[in-house]
Amino acid sequence: MMNTTDLMIGAGLALGPVISGMLIESGGFTAVNTFSLVTIVASLMCVLVLQRNRHALLQPTA
């Protein structure tokens, strides 16, 4: 688990400036903000789905 976490942090640090630079060059800061909004919404949807699945698994079946 820690190796995966370290890999994600490292990949984010390596790819973040590259992706941001490409977005700023192509569409300015509006593109960066749009990308951030899409990422936040996708993350929120993943959390909600995982929480719903976890809650369903913890319910006792009669």
C-alpha positions in Angstrom: 0.0 0.0 0.0 2.8 2.4 0.9 4.6 1.7 -2.4 1.5 2.6 -4.4 1.0 5.7 -2.4 4.7 6.7 -2.9 4.3 6.0 -6.6 1.2 8.2 -7.0 2.9 11.1 -5.1 6.0 10.8 -7.2 4.0 10.6 -10.4 2.0 13.6 -9.4 5.1 15.6 -8.7 6.7 14.6 -12.0 3.7 15.0 -14.2 1.9 18.0 -12.6 4.2 20.7 -14.0 4.2 19.2 -17.4 0.4 18.9 -17.6 -0.1 22.4 -16.1 2.4 23.9 -18.6 0.6 22.3 -21.5 -2.8 23.5 -20.3 -1.6 27.0 -19.7 0.0 27.2 -23.2 -3.0 25.8 -24.9 -5.9 27.6 -23.1 -4.5 29.8 -20.3 -5.6 29.5 -16.7 -9.2 28.8 -17.8 -8.1 25.4 -19.0 -6.3 24.7 -15.8 -9.3 25.7 -13.7 -11.6 23.6 -16.0 -9.3 20.6 -15.6 -9.2 21.0 -11.9 -13.0 21.2 -11.7 -13.4 18.0 -13.8 -10.8 16.2 -11.6 -12.6 17.3 -8.4 -16.0 16.2 -9.7 -14.6 12.8 -10.8 -12.9 12.3 -7.4 -16.1 13.2 -5.6 -18.0 10.7 -7.7 -15.5 7.9 -7.0 -15.7 8.6 -3.2 -19.5 8.6 -3.3 -19.6 5.3 -5.2 -17.0 3.6 -3.0 -18.8 4.8 0.2 -22.1 3.5 -1.1 -20.5 0.1 -1.9 -18.8 0.0 1.5 -22.0 0.9 3.3 -23.9 -1.9 1.4 -21.2 -4.4 2.3 -21.4 -3.5 6.0 -25.2 -4.0 6.2 -26.2 -7.2 7.9 -28.4 -9.4 5.7 -31.4 -11.1 7.2 
